[in-house]
Amino acid sequence: MTLDEYISSLKDKSVAVIGIGVSNRPLIELLLNAGLPISVRDQRGEDKLGAEAEGYRSRGAEVILGGGYLSGLDGFDVIFRTPGLLPTEPALVSAAAHGAEITSEMEAFFRLCPCLTIGITGSDGKTTTSSIIAELLRAAGRHVYLGGNIGTPLLSSVPEMRADDIAVLELSSFQLHSINIRPDVAVVTNVSPNHLDKHTDYDDYVNAKRRIFAMQTPEDVLVVNADNAYTARFGEEAKSHVRLFSRRETVRDGVFCRDGTIYRSRGYEVESIIPVTEIRIPGVHNVENYMAAFAAVDGMVSAEVCRSVARSYGGVRHRLEFIRELNGVTYINDSIATSPTRTIAGLRAMRTKPILIAGGHDKHVSFDTLGDEIAEHVKALYLTGDTAEQIAAAVKHSVFYDPSRLPVRILPDLRSAVEAARDASIPGDIVLLSPACSSFDRFTNFAERGDKFRDIVMEFKENEAE
């Protein structure tokens, strides 16, 4: 089915689109351009979306904003949900019970995509792994579309895709929840507690991750982390061909690390790819990201090309991104670290104890392990956001905490935290933004938070703190 045929199939149906955001805006345009009288809904009010809402109304759409945006859904035939609104939402459950098809831009894309698809999910590392996979494939001469949760919806690009192209898609638990997709290659980097403010419980979150391989067949490939209990179990459950990656043990089919070198294996055939010390982006977690990527592109990208990319690729914005060195102090933006495990990985990647800026939206995950890591591996801690008090408490309750060695301060906003970190720094220090929390308490997303950090740091002048 082509995109035009799919849109035409909706013309005799009542259609609602919930969420005016990155993933749904191109979808809304497609539907309005086809003349469909859709209903567009968003929880934000006219003060935020007034001009955009009026534009949609002028083209024939019903627009419902604010507190009642989920009212009256029971009569619709098709409802496209925004990723952040899970199908477990009572209004969607009711609509489904009344016969509505609950779908999404991502589910429609997989139905229509004419080329090979590689889907990547995980609690941590999925953005970097997706980006590395795209870089590897491009370096091998393939035409690649990179999208999904990484920020670029691809549904409107379907008409220009060719059969020999490759679509690389980062997939969040929100996007995967309850949808039916079948990526040709699926990658699960790891699974750990995350987004428990949205999912009904941890099992619901884990089951959402399972959706990435649930419909695969033996002709498809599933890449999983053998060192993670949940993903190792996924490999045992899957019907697809499973490739493992592991830092701890040798694997027969996949990628492993031994004596500081990454190898790729196919049965008894083993090839050396690269010493981990030659990978440009720092951190053990990025070694794992590369291992997952090398396994995903096995058969499509040579070891030589893998080596070349690993030695040259500088990583993704907001992921241990070097901002600048000023007065001998290095500033690093790791705003993508929206979970404690991701911040822990960032701390372990540092060459010296950093001055850490953390805190943000409360996702109802424990900070106890993070508290221990901070107490052991941080020079000074500056906290801001909704979780500041919780993180401070976790650090102070750690058996490793020594108040004489680790100052902990809570600041009212990001700017004051960054300025305080600058004022406390000396040449040789690292100031690291790695929040361990999502950004929704103060910012639209982690990218806006990271951009704000960059802007503040770039405003600083030579010797300004002296």
Buried (B, 14 or more C-beta within 10 A) or exposed (E): EEBEEBBEEBEEEBBBBBBBBBBBBBBBEBBBEBEBEBBBBBBBEEEBBEEBBEEBEEBEBEBBBBEEBBEBBEEBBBBBBBBBBBBEBEBBEEBBEEEBBBBBBBBBBBBBBBBBBBBBBBBBBBBBBBBBBBBBBBBBEBEBBBBBBBEBBBBBBBEEBEEEBBBBBBBBBBBBBBBEBBBBBBBBBBBBBBBBEBBEEBEBBBBBBBBBBBBBEEEBBBBBBBBBEBBBBBBEEBBBBBBBBBBEEEBEBBBBBBEEBBBBBEEEEEEEBBBBEEBEBBBEBBBBBBBBBBBBBBEBBBBEBBBBBBEEBEBBBBBBBEBEEBBEBBBBBBBBBBBBBBBBBBBEBBEEBBBBBBBBBBBEBEBEBBBBBBBBBBBBBBBBBBBBEBBBBBBEEBEBBEEEEBBBBBBEEBBBBBBBBBEBBEEEBBBBBBBBBBBBBBBEBBBBBBBBBBEBBEEBEEEEBE
